[in-house]
């Protein structure tokens, strides 16, 4: 899956409907608070029935995330999607990424892993 393929895939899913969203406004100089707000905002990438994404699609997203060539915005979208999928594949990809995350996504990636662990309990 290329980065372009990912966005075609995601936009196709989003065209079928989005999950209901909540919004938050956070004012803080604390980088962790800012990153939490950014993570919450990225939930706008969640299509309806995100939990029915196929294993092949999960592994394709994982290869794109772990391959290192995707943009930060693509990685954020992938992280949020994987965070919500109750599967061992998604959880293992997030664990692998958290082993050596992009520096600007370190907190974002940790939040995604924490959320995925919760869905996989």
DAHU-V878504 format. One record per backbone hydrogen bond with DSSP energy under -0.5 kcal/mol. NH is the residue of the N-H (numbers start at 1). CO is the residue of the C=O. E is the energy in kcal/mol with one decimal. If there is no record, write none. Layout:
NH;CO;E
NH;CO;E
This chain:
6;2;-2.3
7;3;-2.0
8;4;-2.2
9;5;-2.7
10;6;-3.2
11;7;-2.7
12;8;-2.0
13;9;-2.0
14;10;-2.9
15;11;-1.8
16;12;-0.6
16;13;-1.2
17;14;-1.5
19;46;-2.4
26;24;-0.5
28;26;-0.6
34;30;-2.3
35;31;-2.4
36;32;-2.1
37;33;-2.1
38;34;-2.1
39;35;-2.5
40;36;-2.5
41;37;-2.3
42;38;-1.6
43;40;-1.5
44;41;-1.6
45;42;-2.0
46;43;-1.9
47;45;-0.8
48;17;-2.5
50;47;-1.1
52;49;-2.0
53;50;-1.3
58;54;-2.2
59;55;-2.8
60;56;-2.4
61;57;-2.3
62;58;-2.3
63;59;-2.3
64;60;-1.9
65;61;-2.8
66;62;-3.0
67;63;-1.5
68;64;-0.5
68;65;-0.7
70;64;-0.6
75;71;-2.4
76;72;-2.6
77;73;-2.0
78;74;-2.5
79;75;-2.9
80;76;-2.3
81;77;-2.3
82;78;-3.0
83;79;-2.1
84;80;-0.8
84;81;-1.3
85;82;-1.2
86;84;-0.7
87;85;-2.3
91;87;-2.1
92;88;-2.9
93;89;-2.1
94;90;-2.3
95;91;-2.3
96;92;-2.3
97;93;-2.6
98;94;-2.3
99;95;-0.8
99;96;-0.8
100;96;-0.5
100;97;-1.3
105;102;-1.9
106;103;-1.1
109;105;-3.4
110;106;-1.7
111;107;-2.3
112;108;-2.0
113;109;-2.4
114;110;-2.6
115;111;-2.3
116;112;-2.5
117;113;-2.7
118;114;-1.7
119;115;-2.1
120;116;-1.6
121;118;-1.3
